Amino acid sequence: MGRGRGRGRKKYYGRRPANSAPGSRFGFVNSPVATPSAAQCVVVTTDLGNEMQSARELVDWFNDVSEQLYGEFVPFQIDLSTRKESAAASSEEEEKKQTKKNEEEGEEQQHEEEEAVQKDTSSASASVSDALAAELAELRAAAGPASGRRLEAQIDGDGDGEAESAAAEKSKSNVITVSSRFAEVKERTINDKALTLIESRDPKVDLARVVQHAVRSVYEHGALNSRHTIRVVPCACVTVSKMPIIEKAAREYLARAFADQDPTHRFAFKVEVKKRAKHEGLRSIDLAKALTLCIPKQLQWRIDYKQPEIVLSVQVIGRFTGMTLLDGKLWTKTKQFNVRYSYQQYQARAEAEKGRKRKLDDDEQADASNKRQKPN
């Protein structure tokens, strides 16, 4: 049976925008979805099969926008060991309360196992040390006392050198140099198509400001610098997809974000939840209700689904959840930061403006011809 005109013939690829030049940069195929390893990231919806190319284009685009807003970027270094330790410490605090009883019950058994292991290792180390001492004594007897002392010093020096070199290599491997503000996330744990993540590495950069500036430039000026990108949504706060942890992170983030908000102004508010991957036990409506309760109590607000002033965008990506406060008017007129739709709207306005100018020119020419045809 042939494939009809239903879902089987759905087109995933859109037209190339007029302002994007074709070249070798287009045509890469990859289908990753990464888990964010930093505190900020951008969730990107792309054309199917062009996730890698879209990520590369957006990295260049966001770096250019951030340079316009924050100036030239100065490279710096990050110690991954401290970064992992801080992330592990934050997660351990939540797990300590649940695992405390299990640790107390298994403490005695673990102590007995450690004593048995210590006995085995002590006996093994004693046998190895005896064998090394016997071999060293044979070498000394064969080569004389002076050479024996040199040999012992050489053996001790080699051990210290190997330990130092191993520690140096480990420290170098944990330190990376950040050469740009934005980069594609390389850790891939979720296999979902037409989706990728962009990591924000500079803590001084306001991610929501950069993304909103880029989307606004597309909507108002048609400055679309990515062919395969459909939607870009920033996540200024990334946490684990568990309701208590999300609520705690939302309270801290909203307290910082609403620090300059006028408490006397009653603003229109909306929570937009988007689940990019299946997550059991986390319903969108329950998450939206819980996040509205995390708004600081001193503020005055009301729910408005049609014309909100401020939107709290929540992106649930499997085990990770990201959120950020965005401009509600820009969010609504660009259909949730859809850069392809924004570019189409710009083209429609440009064509309408050309038609209006063409009509005015035609009317002026018609008036001029009528004046010439009138008798004196």
Disulfide bonds with the S-S distance in Angstrom:
none
